[in-house]
């Protein structure tokens, strides 16, 4: 699990899609396969705010919110 802290406002268009002035940005959960977890969670009715994508560093990720509105990230390290 990866926790990020912040003390300054963020660009509202930049993941994780918020402007928290204080507090954490999101919680990242390391998974073996973002695509498999994405499919499993979608089948259970989870709505994603960012579909799976691979970023420049090679990390694969996707974002969703839990029932309380907390932003969660699925994170897969490159092989």
Buried (B, 14 or more C-beta within 10 A) or exposed (E): EEEEEBEEEBEEEEBBBBEBEEEEBBBBEEBEEBBEBBEEBBEEEBEBBBEBEEEEEEBBBBBBBEEEEEBBBBBBEEE
